[in-house]
């Protein structure tokens, strides 16, 4: 089992910055990839960025050049640094982790979400 707790959301003006954090606990040694997803009102949850255990990153086109995903393995924490925010970034942001069991089965875990609101 993996537990994920996000923090760092809030209200920011257009062009501003925020950093989200996701603290992982439990069977963290089994995590193979972590990421951030977001869900805007009336829309489906969508990928924002992912990072593998080898620190290979992947970003949605809409956030490339503005968002940076990183992880601090010593603190078991995932980050999302968001720059130059705009109204389209308003959403609930969710931390996600995929872990593997001893049998090779993949399991997915979600955090509770943190609200990011960008005002114009």
SVG drawing of the C-alpha trace seen along z (x, -y; Angstrom):
<svg xmlns="http://www.w3.org/2000/svg" viewBox="-19 -39 37 52">
<polyline fill="none" stroke="black" stroke-width="0.4" points="0.0,0.0 1.1,-3.5 -0.4,-6.7 -0.1,-10.0 -0.8,-13.4 -0.7,-16.6 -0.2,-20.1 0.6,-23.5 -2.5,-24.4 -4.2,-27.8 -5.2,-30.9 -2.7,-32.7 -3.0,-35.5 -2.3,-35.0 1.4,-34.8 2.1,-33.6 3.8,-30.5 3.0,-27.7 4.7,-24.6 2.8,-21.5 4.1,-18.7 3.1,-15.1 4.4,-13.2 4.5,-9.4 4.5,-6.8 4.0,-3.1 5.5,-0.7 7.5,-3.5 10.3,-1.1 7.8,0.4 7.0,-2.8 8.1,-2.8 6.6,-6.0 4.9,-9.0 3.0,-11.8 0.6,-14.7 -2.9,-14.7 -5.5,-17.5 -9.2,-17.7 -10.9,-20.9 -14.6,-21.5 -16.7,-19.5 -13.6,-17.8 -11.9,-14.5 -8.8,-13.9 -5.8,-14.5 -2.1,-13.9 0.1,-16.8 3.6,-15.2 5.2,-12.0 8.6,-11.0 10.1,-7.5 12.4,-6.0 15.2,-6.8 14.0,-10.4 12.9,-10.3 10.2,-12.9 7.2,-13.4 4.9,-16.4 1.6,-17.3 2.1,-19.7 0.0,-22.3 2.5,-22.6 5.8,-22.1 8.3,-24.9 6.1,-26.1 5.9,-23.1 8.7,-21.1 8.2,-17.7 10.9,-16.5 11.3,-14.1 13.3,-14.1 13.9,-10.4 15.4,-11.3 12.2,-13.0 9.9,-10.6 8.3,-13.7 7.2,-14.6 7.0,-18.2 5.4,-20.1 6.8,-23.6 4.3,-25.6 5.3,-28.9 3.5,-31.4 0.1,-30.1 -3.1,-30.9 -6.8,-30.4 -6.6,-27.1 -4.4,-25.7 -7.3,-26.0 -8.1,-22.5 -7.8,-20.0 -4.4,-18.5 -3.9,-14.9 -0.7,-13.0 -0.4,-9.5 1.9,-6.6 2.3,-3.2 3.9,-0.5 4.7,3.1 4.2,6.1 6.5,9.1 4.3,10.9 4.8,8.2 1.3,6.8 0.9,3.1 -1.1,1.0 -2.2,-2.6 -2.7,-5.0 -4.2,-8.5 -3.9,-11.4 -6.9,-13.3 -6.2,-16.3 -5.4,-19.9 -7.2,-22.9 -5.3,-25.3 -7.2,-28.4 -5.7,-31.0 -7.5,-34.4 -7.3,-36.8"/>
</svg>
